[in-house]
Amino acid sequence: MTRTNGRLLTTAVGTAMLLGCVVSTPALSQPEEASKDPRVLVFSKTAGFRHDSIPEGVAAVRELGDSGGFAVDATEDAGAFTARNLRKYDAVVFLSTTGDVLNPSQQRAFEGYIRKGGGYVGIHAAADTEYDWAFYGGLAGAYFQSHPQIQPATVEVEDRAHPATAGLEKAWNRTDEWYNYRSNPREHAHVLASLDESSYTGGTMQGDHPIAWCQNYQGGRAFYTGGGHTKESFAEPAFRQHLLGGIRWTIGAAQADCRPETGYRPLFDGTAASLDDWKQAGPGSFELSADGTLTTTGGMGMLWYAASGFGSYSLKLDWKMASESGDDNSGVFVGFPPSDDPWSAVSNGYEIQIDATDAPEKTTGAVYDFQSADLRQRDRALNPPGEWNTYEIRVEGERLRVWLNGVLINDFTNTDPARSLTDGHIGIQNHGAADKVSFRDVRIKELPPAATAATAGD
């Protein structure tokens, strides 16, 4: 099953400017074949408790499809789970299913569908389904255990780049039936949001209570949200956007890093206090908005983390191009000595570029002026201007690797004796008055010097 989004960028020509700037770029790679219109199957069969919100859920997904550019079919007939029929769909939504809803042959068909690149969206009681089918339990991420009464609670949004959660406040207050789960999915799935157990009564997960997550699972994509018990949920604009973003990621219409993420600490967490350890070098600055986003203004300069340097680490941060033109310029610098002169970072460190229209060695994902990203992989992983992306920049010794939305796009080794990645600072660039690039949630995990790809960056 081919997943393509058909996103194209055209060739642009410009003149090189300082600190990683606008030159020219070839058009991004054409899709191998024209993409079909995305199609989603909503499955809501129940063999246990039946939620009276299912009709509202089906209607909501249909309406989201109308606005989100995907077709929707709905069924409670498990006979739809054949290899031939499932090939028609980019994702299957398990909408508050309960109990054993598929027989062994239907289960095998669905497993094959996922392994060939299919998508799964689980809503609420999808976690109360197929307890004796290990593949499904891994796909859903966790099984239901219990729930208290319906009540308000605070949802803490952990990932504000994923399309399911990018539009939410860091604290999302809403009313629902809040599930406790038999296990914590954090070690094998990427947690998007969790419950503040102090904000309601009846939570049993000892303060680490994921409520929405995503993962790449055995060849396919899987998204789950614990919300959606009440009829009112499917009329909430924020919850509908949450569902839409989850479906868009699952069908491949938007990209995000859904690898498990543990062990990181914040360098910038969206608060003014977290900027105390940063310094501005050179002209321009960054504006901090009420939603915890830093946006470049003026230039040409750099905001750098002055509290310490780093040697072996995984650095993650979220970014998006934010101007109306969508042709913006910025970058992330690593491996440079402390200085109030931004040119010191240019001369002594390396920049991982953010720029839609530049030469291959100077465009998004490039180690600026040294090595292009793998453009084919980069283009498949990249979200367009106005949408959030996530970089992981991993430095181990003199090796620098870059992941974009969970996809490895650059693997560079420093051989310049005048530079070294083994000790240095990190910074984000403000390029010029016409460029607007926004950043969120800069975090780092320091790695042992002998860390390997198998243990780092998870």
N, C-alpha and C positions, 0 to 999 in steps of 0.2 A: 504494500500500500504506500504510494508516494505522498509525502507531505511537503507541499511547497506553498509559499505565500505570494509568489509572483512579484515581490517588491523590487523595483528597479530604480537605480539612480543613473543619471546621465553624466556624460563627461563634462567637466568644467575646467576652464583654464584660468589661471591667475598668476600672480607674481609672488615669489618667495618673500616672506617677511620674517621678522625675528621671533625667536622663542616658539617655533612650531606653528606654521602659518599657512596661508592659502596659496597653493600652487595649482596643480592640475591632478585629476585622477581619471583613470579609465572607468568606463561604465562598470558597475558591479555585475557579477556573472548572471547570465540569463538563466531562468529555470529550465530544467531539462525537458519538461513537458508542461503544457498548459494545465494549470490546476483546475480541478473540478470545484463546483460550488460546495462548500462544506455542508455536511448533513449530520444531524444529531438524532439519536433515538432515545426517547424518554421511556424508561421501564419502571413500572410502579406496582408490580405484582406483590401481594402480601400473603404470607402463610401464617402470620401471627397477628399481633396488634395492627389495626389499620388506622392510619392518621386521616382525620377528616380534612386536612389541609392539602391532600394530594391533588384534587381538582384545581385548586388555586396555584399549586406548584407547576402543574402541567401548563396551565394558561400563562403563567409568568415566563416559563422557558420559551413558549411559542412567541410571546411578545418580545422577549430578548432576542430571539432569532430574527424577527422582523427588523429590529433596529440594528442588530449586530452582524447581519449578513450571512446567516446560516439557516438552512431549512430544518424543520423539526417534525419528526414523526413520534407518535406516542402509542404505547401498547402495554397490555398486561398479559399478553400471550407469550409464554416462554418459548413457544415454537418459533419465534423470531430469531432465536439463538442458533442459527446454522452458519457454517463458514461462508456459504454463498450470500446469505442475506446480510450478515455483519459487514461484509466488504463494502457495502453501500455507505457506511457510516464512519465519520471521523471521530466520534465519541459516543459512548453509551452512558446516559445519566441514570443512575440507580436512585430513584426518588422515593425515599422513605419506604423502601422494600423491607420486609421482615420475614424471618424464618428461611426455610429451604425452598427456594423459588426456581431452581434449575436442576434438571436431572443430569446424570453423568455425561451423556453425549452433548448436552447443551453446555455444560461446564467445559468440556474439551474444546468445543467450538469457540467459546469466549476466550479461553487461554490462548488458543492459536491466534485469535484476533489481536489480543494485546501484544503477543510476541512479534507480530508482524507490523507493529507500530500503531495499534489502535489506542483510543483514549477512554478513560474511565472518569466519571464525575460521580462522587457519592454525596448525597444530601441527607443529613440527619440520620434517620433510622437505617440508612444503608450500612451503618456499623452494627445493626441488629439483624444481620443477614448471614446465612451460610456459615454457621459456626464450625462445621465439620469439613470445610473446604479450605485447606491451608493456602492455596494460591490466592483465593479471594481475600482471606484475612491479611495476607501481605500486601495485596493491592489496595485494600481499603485503608490499611495502616494501623488500625486498632479496632477491637471489638467493644461494643457497648457493655457496660456493667450495671449501671443504675442511674437514677436521676432524682433530684429533689423536685419540689413543686415549681411551676412556672413562676419566674420572678425576674426583676431587673438585675443586671450584672454589668461589670466593666470588662470589656475585651481589650487586652493589650496587644496592639498591632506590632509584631516583631519585624516583619519585612515590609517596607513601604515602597519597594520597587516592583514587586510582583503585581501584575494587572488586577488580581483579585483584591488586593489590599492597598494599592498605590493611592487611591482616592480617599482613604479613610484617615481620620485623626488617629494619633497615637493611642488615645484612650477612646474606645468606641462603646458608648453606653446604649444598651438595648435590652429588650425583654424577650426571653425564649425559655425553652425547657433545656437545661444545661446538662448534657451527658457527662457522666464519669466513664472512663474507659478501663478495660482490663489490663492494659499495658500502656506505656508511654512511647509514642512513635518517634520521639526526637532523635534517637540514635540512627534510625534508618530512613526517615523522611525529613523534609525541610519544613519546619514549623513557620507558618505565616502569622498566626495569632494564637494567643493563649488567654485563659480566664484568670482574672484576679480573684482568687478564692476568698479574699477578705471582703469583697464587695457584695457577696451573697452568702446564703447558707446552704450547706449540703454538698460542697466540693470535697472530694476524697483523695485527691492526687498530690497531697503534700506540697502544695504551692507551685508545682510545675505541671500545668494543666493545659496542654495544647487543645485547641478547638477548631483549627483549620490548618491544613498542611498540603504539600504537594510532593511528588517524587517521580523520578524516572524509574519504571518498574519493568524489568524483563523485556525490554524493547519498546514498551509503550509509556504513556504519560498518565498519571493519576492525580486527581485533585479531590479533596474531601473537605466539607464544612459541616460542623455539628449543628449549625443553625437550621431553622426551617420547620420547627414543630408546629407553630401557630399559623393560622390562615393569614394573620396580619403581617407575618414576616415577608410574604411574597408581594406585599404592597409597599414595603419600606424601600425608598429609593436607594439607601446605602446598601441594604442587603441585596437588592437586585443588581446593583453595580458589582458587588462582591461575587455574585453568581456569574454574571456576565464575564468578568475578568477571569474567573476560574475556567469557564467553558472556552473562552478565547485562547487561553494558554494550552488547554488540553487538546484542542483541534489544530494547534500550530499557527494560529493567527497572531499570536504574541509570544515573545520569548522571555524567559526568566531563568535564574539559577535555582534549580530545585534539588541540588545536592544537600545532604545533611550539613548543618553548620553548628559546630560546638567549639567552645574554648576561646572565642574571640572576646576582646575587651574594647570598649569604645574609645576612640580618639576624639571624635566629634559626634555627639549624640543628639544634636538639634537644639541644645541649650546654649545660651550666651556664656554660662559658666565653663562649658567644655572648650570654649575658645581661648581660655586664659593661657593655655599651653602652646598656643599658636602665635606666630608673628607674621606681619606683612612685610615683604621685601619688595622694594620698588614701588612705582606708582599704581594707582587704582586700588580696588579693595573688593570685598565681598559683602553683600547685604544678607542679613539673617531675617527670614520671614517668620511669621507667627507659627507656621506649621513645621518649623525646624529645618527649612531648606536654605542652603547657602547659594547665592547667585552672583556670578561675576559682574563687576561694574568697572568700567575704565580699564586702564592697563598702560604699559605692559609690566606686570609684576607677578608675585606669587605669594600665597599663604602657605607657610611651612610649619611643621610640628617641631617646636624648638625644645621641648622638655627632654627629649632623648633621641639618639640615633638608634638604628636597628641593623642587625647583621643577617640573621636568618629568620624569615617570617613569611606569613601570608597576610597580605593587606587586601581588604575588601572595601568597596565604596560604590554607592549608587550615583548615577549621573544621567542627565538628559540635556539635549540641546533645546533652548527655551525661547529663542527669538522667533518672530513671525516668519522670517525667511527660511529658517531651518538650516542655515549654513553658518555654523558657529565654530569657534576654535578654542580649545583649551587642552589641558593635558595633566598627567600625574607624573611628578618627578620623584625619582628614587636615587639613593646612593650618592648624595652630595654632602659636602661639609657645611657647617653652619656659616651663614653669611647674610648680611643685609642687602647684598647685591644679587638680584635674580639671575644675572649672567653667570654667577659662580655655579649655579645648578646646571646651566647649559654646558659649561666647559668641563665640569667634573662629574656630573651624574648622567642619568638617562631619563628621557621623557617617553611615557606611553601616551600616544597621541589620541585626541578627540577632535575629529574634523571630517566632515562628510565629503568634501570636494577638494582633494589634494592628490599629489602623486602617491603611488603605493607605499613608498617608504616614509610618507609623511601624512598618512591618513589614519582613520580610527583603527586602533589596535597595533599600529606600527611602533617599534622602538625608533623614535623619530630620528630620521636621517641615517639610521644604521640598518634596520631590517624591517621589511614589510610584514604585515600579518599574512596568514594564509587567507587570501581574499575570499575564496570559495566558502570556507568555514565561517569566516567573519560575516559575510553577507547573509548566510542562513541564520546566524545567531542574533543579528543586529535588529533592534527595534528602531522605527523611524523617529525623526525629530518630534519632540513633544511627548514622547513616551520614555519611561525610565529604563535604563540598562544597568547591569552590575558588572564591574570588573573584579576579578581576583588577580592580584599581582603577587606572584610567589618568588621570593629570592632565596636561593640556597647556594652559598658560595658565590661563584661568579656566574651562576646560571639564573636567568630571569625568564619566567614563564607568565603568560597572560591568558586568562580565561575571560570570555565575554558571555554573560548569561549562561555560565556553566559549560561552555564549549572552549576547548583549548585552541587558541588562534595564533599564538606566537611562542617560540622557544628559542631564546637568544642566549649566547654565552659571551661574556666580555673577554676580549683578548688584548685590550689596550692597557699597557703597563702604567699609563698615567691616570687610569681610573680604576676604581674598585667598588664592587657591590657588597663587599663583606662588612662594611660599616658606613653608615650614612643616614641622612634624614630623608623624610618624605614631604612632599608639598603638592598643592594644586594651583594651577595657573589661572590668572585673569589676564586674558590676551589683549583685549582692546575694547574701545567703547561700543563697537558694532557687534561684538560677540557676547552672547548670553548663554552661559552654561551653568546648570544648577547641580548641586551635590547634596547628598544625604548620607547619614549613617556611615561615617568612616570608622572602620574597626580593624583590629589587628590581632593575629595570633602568632606569638613568637615560637619558633621551632628550634629544636636542638640542631646543632651544626650538622649532624649526620642524618637528619630527617630525610626520608625518601618520599617519592611521589605517592606511595601506597598509604603513608600515614599523615601526610601534610595536606592542609587545605580542605579537610572534610567539614 
